[in-house]
């Protein structure tokens, strides 16, 4: 008898209870996305150029580091320990070559849990036009 009343209370208005539960789950995920904050920092870019080639276009000297997450998480990251670089040492042909910007973390940030923080660069890759050393194009 007592068990029967328990099930009646649990399943009474079950449609409303399921709707409220789904609304609560939706609000939890929605607020998690809305509370995201963005921190943008300009960092110097370390560029490794290939031997045997001249860079005929502008070589960028810096990129923007974009850190997304909750406000308390993004300001825990020490920007001084983050280095950005791009490596063109494996270029094997003339023309436009692209390479991705690589983010490395040194010091205590190296073991930082970045599952709740997104770190990227703007731009994510660099394009440079290369020509062979010693080749002169007619003007």
N, C-alpha and C positions, 0 to 999 in steps of 0.2 A: 504494500500500500504506500509506504513512504517513498519507495523507489519510483513509483508511478508518478507522484507529484513532482519529483525532481525532473523527470523527462518532460512533463507538461510545462514546467517553468522554462526549461532550456529551449524547447522547440516552439513555445508560444511566440508568435510574430517573428518567425525565423527569417522571413524575407527582409524585414526592417533591420534585423541584426546583421544579416549578411551585407546589406547595403551600407550600413554604418561601418562595418569592418573594412569593406573595400574603399570607402571614402577615407578612412583613417590611413590605410596603406598608401593611397594616392597622395594624400597631403604630406605624408612622411617623405616620400621620394621627391615630390614637387618642391617642398621647402629645402630639401638637401641640395637641389640644383639651383634654386634661387639665391641661396645664401653664399654661393661661390663668389669669390673675390679674385681680382687679377692684379698682379704686381709686374710691372715692366721695368727692366733695368738694361741700360746700354753697356755692353762689355766689349773690350778690345778683342779682335779676331786675330788669331795666330794662323798665318797662311804659309804652307810649305809648297814652294814652287818646284817644278821639274828642272832637271839639268838638261841642257841641250835645247831648251825652248825659251822664247821671249814672250812675256805677257804683253799683248798689244791692247788690252782693254783695262779699264780701271780695276784695281784690286781693292776690295772693300777692307776697311780698317776696323770696323766694328759691326756688331749685330745686336738686335734687341733680344734679351732673354725674357720670356713670358712665363710667369709662374701663376698657376691657377689652383685655387683651393679655398678652404676656409681661412678667414683672416688670421686666426692664431697660428695656423700651420704655415702659411706662406711667409710670415715674418720671422719664423724660427730658422729659416734657411739663410746661412751666411753666404752672401753673394761673393765675398772675397775669395772663397774656397772653390768657386766654380770657374772653369776655364773652357773657352770655346775655340775650336780649331777646325781647319779644313786642309785636307792633304791632296795636293795635285802631283805628288811625286811619281805616280804611275801613268802619267799622260804619255800616250804612244802615237798621237797623230796631231796634225795641225788643225786649227779651227776652234770652234766653241767646245769647251769641255765643262762638264758639271761634276761637282763633288758635294756630298752632304756635309753639313755642319755637325761636328761631333762635340757633345757636351761631356766633360769629365769633372768629377767632384773629388776634391782632396780634403784631407783633414777629417774632422769629426762628422761632417756631412756625408762622408762616403758610405756610412752605414745607415743613413737616414731612411726611414720607411716612406717611400714615395707613392704608396698605394692610394693615399687620399690627396696627393698633390700631383699636378700635371706640369712638367717642365718642358718647354720647347723653345725654339728660336724663330725669329722672323728676320730674314728669310731662312727656310730650312735647308736650302742648298744654294751654292754659289756658282755662277757661270763666268768663265774667263776665256777670252780668245787668245790662243797661243799660235806662234809661228816659229819655225826652226831658226836657231841662232845662225847668223851669217847670211841668211837669205834676205835680199833687198827686193821689195816690190817696186815696180815702176810707177811713178806718180803721174 
